[in-house]
């Protein structure tokens, strides 16, 4: 790479990697390996001089390349939001100087230099060099055990690749010489000409197919995102329950429902066409269960048959919140007594289950209550239905959580975590500010960062995608759609497909 003027611009003697990629496009494989090798040598040298010292954040803004190919790392640690993509998901952000964290950051840097992006899901299609792709995957593999242990291991792998490349080049030159002689002898051979034409067509097709596939993968919005499947046993998704005032949307096998402008609406999930089911002043807390759409008013719980629009009062609401878990209806009298009741679906009578309690993000799982307790510093607790056998799940201060497939997904406001139902095996999924996790088979949706954008993350944490790039308030996932409050439109209700397509304000 030395002496190549492609690393200068308007007379600059050096540029950061981010400047080079932004201005010139992705780098060649040889240039990428050179930069990565120089960084490994630099980091190893610093480690030997000062084993406990900080060595600067590995990020395209922090890596500077001179016109002669010299590489240096700026001695500054960048803000956490800037560094999130370069930090391994299983480590705390404070461990950014750990050997494994350095290797992961170098892998993401190589991916950025090769593709101009920081999307791990696109590596297979976008990185043209298979040896380079193998090095990148050895740095950013989802399983930490499959990664290089430290920068020394990565440096050795880069060295091996360089030696193999030189041997291949020498062999190629010898082969080219021999073939040139043979080509001169067979120059006038008509069959050779025909064969060469066929090979040229095949090569062009292969190249065009690879390029088209890569571009299609890059352009496809939300690729890999799946919708939330319908659950016949619960009235709504666990993550939807955390919306302020209760769920604002629900869905059935073939419809989406939402509350808007003092009315209950039904939407076709395929066309997006919506119609009003009933007008209702002060409706909140929407659920769908066993063919009925349920919601609360200040005094009553009401249900509607969506097929006929028949409306009937189900029971008193007491100004509380309705929950439907495992085919059982519960009423939490949050406005007055703080009691939790079970509702008999036949007689519609209320049976008190426990005494006064304050619950946030209440869930019932296998006959036990899971909730955030404001009286105990917003920690996550669980208890029996009658309030007995109360135990602490996690002592941190939590803003919201949801339950999915035997795990708790919890947001502290500063990060997003996953843990077992007993609080064991805690794992940091995102070190950015996070709010309102909403998890189903389709993945993890949450509000992310100081910009409060709506983000999607795969369940294994390997892929991420911005669904809504503007500020989002409360949101509900309903099948293939998301209904949300757009804070940049004065909190009005919008809808968007889970892929990010068809993002628009909902109008009556």
Protein Blocks (a to p, Z undefined) as FASTA:
>chain_A
ZZpaklggehiabdcfklmmmmnopadfklmmmmmmmmmmmmmmmmmmmmmbcebjadfk
lpccdfkopacdddbdddfklmmmmpcfkbcfklmmgmklmmmmmmmmmmmmmnopacfk
lmmmmmmblklmmmmmmmmgmblmlpcfblmlmmmmmmmmmmmmmmmmmmmmmmmmmmmm
mmmmmmmpmklmmmmmmmmmmmmmmmmmmmmmmmmmmmmghihiacddddfkbgbdfklm
mpghiafbdcdfkbccddeehiacdddfklopacdfbdcehiahiadeehiacdddfkbc
cdddfklopacdfbdeklpacddeehiacdddfklnopacdddfklopacdfbdcdddeh
iaceehiacdddfknoopacdddfkopaiacfblcdcfbdcdeehiacddehlaccdddf
kopaiacfbfcdcehiaddfkbccddedjkopacdddfkopaccdfblcdcdddddehja
ccdddfkngopacdddfkopaiacddZZ
